[in-house]
Amino acid sequence: MDFLELVRKRHSVRDFLDKPVDQTVLLSVLEAGRLAPSACNFQPWVFIVIQKMEGREKLRTVNDRPWFLSAPVILAVCCDRSVSWKRKDGKDFGDIDIAIALDHITLAAAEKDLGTCWIGSFNASEARKVLRLPTYIEPVAFTPIGYPASSSFNKVRKSLPEILHWEYFGGK
């Protein structure tokens, strides 16, 4: 599959089939995240895979949307703040590194016909408790992973001329 075709294929899925994800396929998807680039190659990501029903039920306090909890796999992507690279002005690049890794994961999942949905809206303090995170590990995002119940979707994006500037902001 051509890369742009893959990017066009990837979309947010909120309805999953009750079908387990093969462990080999899941590990392949996670490998894509492991191989992602990071600032100074510090690789501050921590992936926590929740597959058992009891673990997914505990996540109800983190995000109680039924479609989130119905996916056969829920992935928590966390940042190890003790190793994330910080710019001289103090900006922590950990969130950017996590975003790159999770983007690799979502694209790899789409390539395997799996659906994902980037979740940034969740109760972080509950996530810390449920995932038993030490203080230096921060939950950044979640994604359910599973087979989409539907193959239809409407991906709306701005056109390139709406977002593109040449040489400076406003340049044509």
C-alpha positions as CSV (number, residue, x, y, z in Angstrom):
1,M,0.0,0.0,0.0
2,D,1.3,3.4,-1.0
3,F,2.0,5.7,2.1
4,L,-0.5,8.4,1.2
5,E,-3.2,5.7,0.6
6,L,-2.4,4.4,4.1
7,V,-2.7,7.9,5.6
8,R,-6.0,8.4,3.8
9,K,-7.2,5.0,5.1
10,R,-6.4,5.8,8.8
11,H,-9.3,7.4,10.7
12,S,-10.8,7.4,14.2
13,V,-12.9,4.3,14.9
14,R,-15.5,4.3,17.7
15,D,-17.3,1.0,17.0
16,F,-15.4,-2.3,17.2
17,L,-16.2,-5.9,16.4
18,D,-16.1,-8.4,19.3
19,K,-13.0,-10.1,17.8
20,P,-9.7,-10.5,19.4
21,V,-6.5,-9.0,17.9
22,D,-3.9,-11.7,17.1
23,Q,-0.9,-11.2,19.4
24,T,1.5,-11.4,16.5
25,V,-0.4,-8.6,14.7
26,L,-0.5,-6.5,17.9
27,L,3.2,-6.9,18.5
28,S,3.9,-5.8,14.9
29,V,1.8,-2.6,15.5
30,L,3.6,-1.9,18.7
31,E,7.0,-2.5,17.0
32,A,6.1,0.5,14.7
33,G,5.8,2.7,17.8
34,R,9.1,1.3,19.2
35,L,10.9,2.3,16.0
36,A,9.6,5.9,16.0
37,P,12.2,8.7,16.2
38,S,12.5,10.8,19.3
39,A,14.4,13.9,20.4
40,C,18.0,12.9,21.0
41,N,16.9,9.3,20.6
42,F,15.9,9.2,24.3
43,Q,12.8,7.1,23.5
44,P,10.8,8.2,26.6
45,W,7.7,6.1,25.7
46,V,6.1,3.4,27.8
47,F,3.4,1.3,26.3
48,I,0.8,-0.4,28.5
49,V,-1.4,-2.9,26.8
50,I,-4.7,-3.7,28.5
51,Q,-6.5,-6.7,27.0
52,K,-8.2,-8.5,29.9
53,M,-11.9,-7.6,30.6
54,E,-11.1,-6.8,34.2
55,G,-8.4,-4.4,33.2
56,R,-10.6,-2.7,30.7
57,E,-13.4,-2.4,33.2
58,K,-11.0,-0.6,35.6
59,L,-10.4,2.0,32.9
60,R,-14.1,3.0,33.2
61,T,-12.9,5.6,35.8
62,V,-10.4,6.9,33.3
63,N,-12.8,7.2,30.3
64,D,-16.3,5.8,30.5
65,R,-17.3,5.9,26.8
66,P,-18.7,2.5,26.0
67,W,-17.1,2.3,22.6
68,F,-13.7,2.9,24.2
69,L,-14.1,0.0,26.7
70,S,-15.6,-2.4,24.0
71,A,-12.3,-2.6,22.0
72,P,-10.5,-5.8,22.6
73,V,-7.2,-3.9,23.2
74,I,-6.7,-0.6,24.9
75,L,-3.2,1.0,24.7
76,A,-2.0,3.5,27.2
77,V,1.0,5.5,25.9
78,C,2.9,7.2,28.6
79,C,6.0,9.4,28.9
80,D,8.9,8.7,31.1
81,R,9.7,12.3,32.2
82,S,12.9,11.2,33.8
83,V,14.4,10.5,30.4
84,S,12.5,12.8,28.0
85,W,14.7,15.5,26.3
86,K,14.3,19.1,27.5
87,R,15.3,22.0,25.3
88,K,17.4,24.8,26.9
89,D,14.3,26.9,27.6
90,G,12.8,24.0,29.5
91,K,10.4,22.7,26.9
92,D,9.9,19.0,27.4
93,F,9.8,17.1,24.1
94,G,8.3,14.0,25.6
95,D,4.8,14.8,24.4
96,I,6.0,15.3,20.9
97,D,7.9,12.0,21.1
98,I,4.8,10.2,22.3
99,A,2.8,11.7,19.5
100,I,5.2,10.5,16.9
101,A,5.2,7.0,18.4
102,L,1.4,6.8,18.6
103,D,1.1,8.1,15.1
104,H,3.4,5.2,13.9
105,I,1.2,2.8,15.9
106,T,-2.1,4.1,14.4
107,L,-0.8,3.9,10.9
108,A,0.6,0.4,11.4
109,A,-2.8,-0.6,12.9
110,A,-4.6,0.8,9.8
111,E,-2.2,-1.1,7.6
112,K,-3.3,-4.3,9.4
113,D,-7.0,-3.3,9.0
114,L,-7.3,-2.4,12.7
115,G,-9.1,0.7,14.0
116,T,-7.8,3.2,16.5
117,C,-8.9,6.4,18.0
118,W,-6.5,8.9,19.6
119,I,-7.8,9.6,23.2
120,G,-6.5,12.7,24.9
121,S,-9.6,13.4,27.0
122,F,-9.3,11.2,30.1
123,N,-9.0,11.5,33.9
124,A,-5.2,11.5,34.3
125,S,-5.2,11.0,38.1
126,E,-7.4,7.9,37.7
127,A,-5.2,6.7,34.9
128,R,-2.2,6.9,37.2
129,K,-4.0,4.8,39.8
130,V,-5.4,2.2,37.5
131,L,-2.1,1.8,35.6
132,R,0.0,1.9,38.9
133,L,2.3,4.5,37.4
134,P,5.3,5.9,39.3
135,T,5.5,9.7,39.6
136,Y,7.9,10.1,36.7
137,I,5.7,8.2,34.3
138,E,2.9,10.4,32.9
139,P,-0.1,9.0,30.9
140,V,-0.3,11.1,27.7
141,A,-2.8,9.3,25.4
142,F,-4.9,6.2,25.0
143,T,-6.1,4.4,21.9
144,P,-8.5,1.5,21.6
145,I,-7.3,-1.1,19.1
146,G,-9.6,-3.5,17.3
147,Y,-11.4,-4.4,14.1
148,P,-13.8,-1.7,13.0
149,A,-17.4,-2.7,12.9
150,S,-17.9,-0.6,9.8
151,S,-15.7,0.2,6.8
152,S,-17.4,3.5,6.0
153,F,-16.1,6.8,7.2
154,N,-16.0,10.4,6.2
155,K,-12.6,12.0,6.6
156,V,-12.8,15.7,6.3
157,R,-9.6,17.7,6.0
158,K,-8.7,21.3,5.0
159,S,-7.3,21.7,1.5
160,L,-3.6,22.2,1.1
161,P,-4.0,25.9,0.0
162,E,-5.8,26.6,3.3
163,I,-2.9,25.6,5.4
164,L,0.2,26.2,3.2
165,H,2.4,29.3,3.4
166,W,5.6,29.9,1.4
167,E,8.7,31.5,2.9
168,Y,6.7,33.3,5.7
169,F,3.2,33.3,7.2
170,G,0.9,34.6,4.5
171,G,3.4,34.1,1.7
172,K,2.0,32.8,-1.5
